[in-house]
Amino acid sequence: MRDILDQLPYSKPFRFVDNISMVDSDAIQGSYTFSPDLEFYKGHFKDDPITPGVILTECMAQIGLVCLGIYLLNRESQDSRNVKIALSNTSIEFLKPVYPGEQVRVLSEKQYFRFNKLKCRVMMQNEAGDIVAKGTISGMIIKTRSEI
């Protein structure tokens, strides 16, 4: 699972994956802790910060789509270092806020992976196990700019 994290095309401050706890051909689980020091908390909301929905979506996409996609590409013996998985569609319902310092767990189930497109059903839980967001995320495999 360390291989998957090493292949992620993100770094701080835009990497929202701490670890992958389970992965197979159909599903993945991982977690991330939102440090209170993250820059966006200074303005969202200034007197009572919460994690923006777009950041929660990005966290779900990085764990539930990109990490799973890397795993699937590696299983197919493709060189996943030369491709990226770009977000193409989301439909997310937000149910509870995520506060600075909270750890979340993302669970993702593959709906399909064909024709260079991956679609997953994703769910994010807080430390208490409550669902904070759920929905679907799709992405497509693209070549890096240097290969076009």
Salt bridges, closest charged atoms under 4 A:
ASP6 OD1 - ARG2 NE 3.30
ASP26 OD1 - LYS110 NZ 3.57
GLU39 OE1 - LYS42 NZ 3.27
ASP79 OD1 - ARG81 NE 2.90
GLU109 OE1 - ARG121 NH1 3.58
ASP130 OD2 - LYS96 NZ 3.71
